[in-house]
Amino acid sequence: MTGKMIKFRSKKKELPPGRLVVISDTHFGDSAQLLDKSPLVDRLMEVLSSRGPISELILLGDILDLWVKTRVPAFRDARYFIESISRLENVSKVLYLPGNHDHQMFMNAFRLEVDINIMQGDLSIPRFMPARQYDETLLTGVADPESKTEFSMAYPFVVREVNGKDVIFTHGHHLDFFDPHFGFARTFWLSKRVIRKRRGTATLHDIEMANLPFCGAMSMAPWVPEMVEGGIRYYRIINFFAKILRSNTMRHSILRDTLIKENYDEIAGFLPLIDHPNPGCFVFGHTHRPGMGRLPDTHIAVANSGSWVSNDEGIPTMTWLELEHDVKMYRLTDDDIELMYSEGI
């Protein structure tokens, strides 16, 4: 933290000219991670450095996998990647939006904010939702000490203007609340149960608060490796049977196995909760399924940033998004970059 206090930032700063770049789901700490290998990081940095001015590089959640490793080992795996980002001269700032696997990073910042208030005699409780922003994160601690790149944090979403229209950026794990398939195995099953007992309409605050015990418990699991191993076996079994049972009415797998079209109803349910029912574009990660589309009967473009983890299902990986006048998806290939999709905003 370089000795600086994490501060709550209530005003949105105007971004300098340039494109937005989105990378998500690197899962540092997980055995499937890819960007713990310095040659691959170097290739990605070479590509990003050639993309012209980047006004903001958005790390869209699950950058660290704190359900598998504790923070220090996960940061060791992430260090070279973060250092390399901080050295990019064409990147003006980096924004980190935690997901479900690195939710602990947001909670640590929020608790520190409350602790500082208490130390100053302020016993008021900061508003937890709908969104919070912090000027500095722990990522700064593993950046190049000579770097002047700003690393900030927001959760659970931010809004940016692209081509004159609002674009929503969020990791995407809140969408699970609106998915009726395999609810018993998804992270938001508890919030569904609590809110159903209240017989009320869910708000983003309700969903987040009811999910806290699950994310908190999962972030403690790496301190007992046997718990992590048992959880992985459990999800592999469920994933196996989900694929066997998949049909026209049951197309989902609970382990990040949804096609982007299968998220349309979830996105439509989520947008009203953040008071942005009609953005120009909705950008998320979480599913590890890169893709683009448009919500039916709307102008809303939808883009999933994919992931940087290995898989055995033939799903494209090593993907990222770039937004300027439109939204484009690129993939890093063995010897070049591939433009996979493009959608107007």
C-alpha positions as CSV (number, residue, x, y, z in Angstrom):
1,M,0.0,0.0,0.0
2,T,3.1,2.2,0.1
3,G,1.8,3.8,3.4
4,K,-1.1,5.6,1.8
5,M,-4.6,5.5,3.1
6,I,-7.3,3.9,0.9
7,K,-9.8,6.7,0.2
8,F,-13.4,6.5,-0.9
9,R,-13.8,8.4,-4.1
10,S,-17.3,9.7,-4.7
11,K,-16.7,11.7,-7.9
12,K,-16.0,10.0,-11.2
13,K,-12.9,11.3,-12.8
14,E,-12.9,12.2,-16.5
15,L,-10.7,9.7,-18.5
16,P,-8.0,10.9,-20.9
17,P,-8.4,10.1,-24.6
18,G,-7.9,6.5,-25.7
19,R,-9.5,3.1,-25.8
20,L,-10.7,1.0,-22.9
21,V,-9.1,-2.5,-22.6
22,V,-10.8,-5.3,-20.5
23,I,-9.1,-8.4,-19.2
24,S,-10.7,-10.8,-16.8
25,D,-10.5,-14.2,-15.1
26,T,-6.8,-14.6,-14.9
27,H,-7.3,-16.7,-11.7
28,F,-3.8,-16.3,-10.3
29,G,-3.3,-19.0,-7.8
30,D,-5.3,-21.6,-9.7
31,S,-3.4,-24.5,-11.3
32,A,-5.2,-23.6,-14.6
33,Q,-3.7,-20.1,-14.7
34,L,-1.8,-19.1,-17.9
35,L,-0.3,-15.7,-17.1
36,D,2.0,-16.9,-14.4
37,K,4.4,-17.7,-17.3
38,S,6.6,-14.7,-18.1
39,P,7.0,-15.3,-21.9
40,L,3.2,-15.2,-22.3
41,V,2.9,-12.0,-20.2
42,D,5.7,-10.5,-22.3
43,R,3.8,-11.3,-25.5
44,L,0.6,-9.8,-24.1
45,M,2.4,-6.6,-23.0
46,E,4.0,-6.3,-26.4
47,V,0.5,-6.4,-28.0
48,L,-1.0,-3.9,-25.5
49,S,1.9,-1.5,-25.9
50,S,1.1,-1.4,-29.7
51,R,-2.6,-0.6,-29.3
52,G,-2.2,3.2,-29.0
53,P,-3.3,5.3,-26.0
54,I,-5.3,3.2,-23.4
55,S,-7.2,5.5,-21.2
56,E,-8.1,2.7,-18.8
57,L,-7.2,-0.9,-18.4
58,I,-10.0,-2.7,-16.6
59,L,-9.2,-5.9,-14.7
60,L,-12.7,-7.3,-14.6
61,G,-12.7,-9.7,-11.7
62,D,-11.3,-13.1,-10.6
63,I,-7.8,-11.7,-11.2
64,L,-6.8,-13.6,-8.1
65,D,-8.3,-16.9,-7.1
66,L,-8.6,-16.6,-3.3
67,W,-10.8,-19.7,-3.2
68,V,-7.7,-21.8,-4.1
69,K,-4.8,-19.9,-2.6
70,T,-4.4,-17.4,0.2
71,R,-3.4,-13.8,-0.8
72,V,0.4,-14.0,-0.6
73,P,0.8,-17.1,-2.8
74,A,-1.7,-15.7,-5.3
75,F,0.1,-12.3,-5.4
76,R,3.4,-14.1,-6.0
77,D,1.8,-15.7,-9.1
78,A,0.4,-12.3,-10.2
79,R,3.4,-10.2,-9.5
80,Y,5.1,-10.3,-12.9
81,F,1.8,-9.6,-14.7
82,I,1.0,-6.6,-12.4
83,E,4.6,-5.3,-12.7
84,S,4.4,-5.5,-16.5
85,I,1.1,-3.7,-16.7
86,S,2.5,-0.9,-14.5
87,R,5.4,-0.4,-17.0
88,L,3.1,0.1,-20.0
89,E,3.7,3.7,-21.0
90,N,0.5,3.9,-23.1
91,V,-1.8,3.0,-20.1
92,S,-3.1,6.0,-18.2
93,K,-4.7,4.1,-15.3
94,V,-5.8,0.6,-14.2
95,L,-9.1,-0.1,-12.6
96,Y,-9.7,-3.4,-10.6
97,L,-13.2,-4.7,-10.2
98,P,-13.1,-7.8,-8.0
99,G,-15.3,-10.8,-8.8
100,N,-16.5,-13.7,-6.7
101,H,-13.1,-15.5,-6.4
102,D,-11.3,-12.3,-5.3
103,H,-14.3,-10.8,-3.5
104,Q,-12.1,-10.7,-0.4
105,M,-10.1,-7.9,-2.0
106,F,-13.1,-5.6,-1.9
107,M,-14.1,-6.7,1.6
108,N,-10.6,-5.9,2.9
109,A,-10.8,-2.4,1.4
110,F,-14.3,-1.8,2.8
111,R,-13.3,-3.1,6.3
112,L,-10.2,-0.8,6.2
113,E,-12.4,2.2,5.4
114,V,-14.7,1.4,8.4
115,D,-11.6,0.8,10.6
116,I,-10.2,4.2,9.6
117,N,-13.6,5.9,10.4
118,I,-13.6,4.3,13.8
119,M,-10.1,5.4,14.6
120,Q,-11.2,8.9,13.7
121,G,-14.2,8.6,16.0
122,D,-16.7,8.3,13.2
123,L,-19.1,5.4,14.0
124,S,-21.3,5.9,10.9
125,I,-21.6,2.9,8.5
126,P,-20.5,3.6,4.9
127,R,-23.2,2.7,2.3
128,F,-22.2,-0.7,1.2
129,M,-24.1,-0.7,-2.1
130,P,-24.8,0.0,-4.9
131,A,-21.2,0.8,-5.7
132,R,-17.9,1.9,-4.0
133,Q,-14.7,3.1,-5.4
134,Y,-11.2,3.4,-3.8
135,D,-8.2,5.3,-5.1
136,E,-5.7,2.6,-4.3
137,T,-5.5,-1.2,-4.0
138,L,-3.0,-3.8,-2.9
139,L,-2.1,-4.3,-6.5
140,T,-0.1,-1.1,-6.2
141,G,2.2,-2.9,-3.8
142,V,3.4,-5.4,-6.5
143,A,3.6,-2.8,-9.3
144,D,6.9,-1.5,-10.5
145,P,8.0,1.0,-7.7
146,E,9.0,3.5,-10.5
147,S,5.6,3.3,-12.1
148,K,3.2,6.3,-11.9
149,T,0.3,4.2,-13.1
150,E,-2.8,4.7,-10.9
151,F,-4.3,1.4,-9.6
152,S,-7.8,2.0,-8.3
153,M,-10.7,-0.3,-7.3
154,A,-14.4,-0.3,-7.7
155,Y,-17.1,-2.8,-6.8
156,P,-19.4,-4.3,-8.0
157,F,-19.7,-2.2,-11.2
158,V,-18.7,1.0,-13.0
159,V,-20.2,3.0,-15.8
160,R,-18.0,4.5,-18.5
161,E,-19.1,6.6,-21.5
162,V,-18.0,5.1,-24.9
163,N,-19.1,6.7,-28.2
164,G,-21.6,8.9,-26.3
165,K,-23.3,5.9,-24.6
166,D,-23.1,4.4,-21.1
167,V,-21.2,1.1,-20.8
168,I,-21.6,-1.1,-17.7
169,F,-18.6,-3.1,-16.5
170,T,-19.1,-5.8,-13.9
171,H,-17.6,-9.2,-13.2
172,G,-20.9,-11.0,-13.7
173,H,-21.3,-13.2,-10.7
174,H,-24.4,-11.3,-9.6
175,L,-26.1,-12.7,-12.7
176,D,-26.1,-16.1,-11.1
177,F,-28.9,-14.9,-8.8
178,F,-31.2,-14.8,-11.9
179,D,-30.2,-18.2,-13.3
180,P,-32.7,-20.9,-12.4
181,H,-30.4,-23.8,-13.3
182,F,-28.4,-25.7,-10.8
183,G,-29.2,-23.2,-8.1
184,F,-28.1,-25.5,-5.3
185,A,-24.5,-25.4,-6.7
186,R,-24.2,-21.7,-7.6
187,T,-22.9,-19.1,-5.2
188,F,-26.1,-17.2,-4.9
189,W,-28.4,-20.0,-3.7
190,L,-28.3,-18.6,-0.2
191,S,-29.4,-15.1,-1.2
192,K,-32.3,-16.7,-3.2
193,R,-33.4,-18.6,-0.1
194,V,-33.2,-15.5,2.2
195,I,-35.0,-13.2,-0.1
196,R,-37.7,-15.8,-0.9
197,K,-38.4,-16.0,2.9
198,R,-38.8,-12.3,3.0
199,R,-41.2,-12.4,0.1
200,G,-39.8,-9.2,-1.2
201,T,-38.2,-7.9,-4.3
202,A,-34.5,-8.4,-4.4
203,T,-32.2,-5.3,-4.5
204,L,-28.5,-5.4,-5.4
205,H,-27.8,-4.8,-1.7
206,D,-29.9,-7.8,-0.7
207,I,-28.1,-10.1,-3.2
208,E,-24.7,-8.9,-2.1
209,M,-25.4,-9.1,1.7
210,A,-26.9,-12.5,1.5
211,N,-24.0,-13.8,-0.6
212,L,-21.3,-12.5,1.9
213,P,-21.2,-15.6,4.1
214,F,-20.5,-17.8,1.1
215,C,-17.8,-15.7,-0.4
216,G,-16.3,-15.2,3.1
217,A,-16.3,-19.0,3.7
218,M,-14.7,-19.7,0.3
219,S,-11.9,-17.2,0.9
220,M,-11.0,-19.0,4.2
221,A,-10.9,-22.4,2.6
222,P,-7.3,-22.1,1.2
223,W,-6.0,-22.1,4.8
224,V,-7.1,-25.7,4.9
225,P,-6.0,-27.3,1.6
226,E,-8.1,-30.4,2.1
227,M,-11.2,-28.2,1.9
228,V,-10.1,-26.8,-1.4
229,E,-9.5,-30.3,-2.8
230,G,-12.8,-31.5,-1.6
231,G,-14.6,-28.6,-3.1
232,I,-12.9,-29.1,-6.5
233,R,-14.0,-32.8,-6.5
234,Y,-17.5,-31.8,-5.6
235,Y,-17.8,-29.3,-8.5
236,R,-16.2,-31.7,-11.0
237,I,-18.8,-34.4,-10.2
238,I,-21.7,-31.9,-10.6
239,N,-20.2,-30.5,-13.8
240,F,-19.9,-34.1,-15.2
241,F,-23.6,-34.9,-14.5
242,A,-24.7,-31.5,-15.7
243,K,-23.1,-32.2,-19.2
244,I,-24.7,-35.6,-19.3
245,L,-28.2,-34.2,-18.5
246,R,-27.9,-31.2,-20.7
247,S,-30.9,-30.7,-23.0
248,N,-32.9,-27.9,-24.7
249,T,-34.3,-27.0,-21.3
250,M,-31.1,-27.7,-19.3
251,R,-28.2,-26.3,-21.2
252,H,-26.2,-25.0,-18.3
253,S,-23.2,-26.3,-16.4
254,I,-22.4,-24.7,-13.1
255,L,-18.7,-24.4,-13.7
256,R,-18.5,-21.3,-16.0
257,D,-20.1,-23.1,-18.9
258,T,-22.7,-20.8,-20.3
259,L,-23.0,-19.4,-23.8
260,I,-23.4,-15.7,-23.9
261,K,-27.0,-16.0,-25.3
262,E,-27.9,-18.0,-22.2
263,N,-27.0,-14.9,-20.0
264,Y,-29.5,-12.6,-21.7
265,D,-32.3,-13.1,-19.3
266,E,-29.9,-12.8,-16.3
267,I,-28.5,-9.5,-17.7
268,A,-32.1,-8.1,-18.3
269,G,-32.9,-8.9,-14.6
270,F,-29.7,-7.3,-13.3
271,L,-29.7,-4.0,-15.2
272,P,-32.7,-2.5,-13.3
273,L,-31.0,-3.1,-10.0
274,I,-28.2,-0.7,-10.8
275,D,-30.5,2.0,-12.2
276,H,-29.1,1.6,-15.8
277,P,-31.8,-0.4,-17.6
278,N,-30.8,0.8,-21.1
279,P,-27.0,1.1,-21.5
280,G,-25.3,1.1,-24.8
281,C,-23.3,-2.0,-23.8
282,F,-23.0,-4.5,-21.0
283,V,-19.5,-6.0,-20.4
284,F,-18.9,-8.9,-18.1
285,G,-16.6,-12.0,-17.5
286,H,-17.2,-14.8,-15.0
287,T,-18.4,-17.5,-17.4
288,H,-15.1,-18.0,-19.2
289,R,-17.1,-18.0,-22.4
290,P,-15.9,-15.1,-24.7
291,G,-18.5,-13.8,-27.0
292,M,-20.7,-10.9,-28.2
293,G,-24.3,-10.3,-28.9
294,R,-27.2,-8.0,-28.3
295,L,-30.1,-8.3,-25.9
296,P,-33.3,-9.3,-27.8
297,D,-35.5,-6.4,-28.8
298,T,-33.1,-3.8,-27.5
299,H,-30.1,-1.8,-28.7
300,I,-27.9,-3.1,-25.8
301,A,-24.7,-4.8,-26.9
302,V,-23.4,-7.5,-24.7
303,A,-19.7,-8.6,-24.5
304,N,-18.0,-11.3,-22.4
305,S,-14.2,-10.9,-22.0
306,G,-13.4,-14.6,-21.7
307,S,-10.5,-15.8,-19.6
308,W,-6.8,-16.5,-19.3
309,V,-7.0,-20.1,-17.9
310,S,-6.6,-23.4,-19.6
311,N,-9.6,-25.7,-20.3
312,D,-10.1,-29.1,-22.0
313,E,-13.4,-28.2,-23.7
314,G,-12.0,-26.3,-26.7
315,I,-13.3,-23.0,-25.4
316,P,-11.3,-20.0,-26.8
317,T,-9.1,-18.5,-24.1
318,M,-6.4,-15.7,-23.9
319,T,-9.0,-13.1,-25.0
320,W,-9.6,-9.5,-24.2
321,L,-11.9,-6.6,-25.1
322,E,-11.2,-3.2,-26.5
323,L,-13.8,-0.4,-26.6
324,E,-13.5,2.9,-28.4
325,H,-16.1,3.6,-31.0
326,D,-17.4,0.0,-30.8
327,V,-16.4,-3.1,-28.8
328,K,-14.0,-5.6,-30.3
329,M,-12.8,-9.0,-29.0
330,Y,-9.3,-10.1,-29.6
331,R,-7.5,-13.4,-29.0
332,L,-3.8,-14.0,-28.5
333,T,-2.7,-16.8,-30.9
334,D,0.5,-18.7,-31.2
335,D,2.1,-16.1,-33.4
336,D,-0.3,-13.1,-33.7
337,I,-3.6,-11.7,-32.5
338,E,-7.0,-12.5,-33.9
339,L,-10.0,-10.3,-34.1
340,M,-12.8,-12.6,-33.0
341,Y,-15.9,-10.4,-32.8
342,S,-17.0,-6.8,-33.3
343,E,-20.2,-5.1,-32.2
344,G,-21.4,-1.5,-32.5
345,I,-22.3,0.5,-29.4
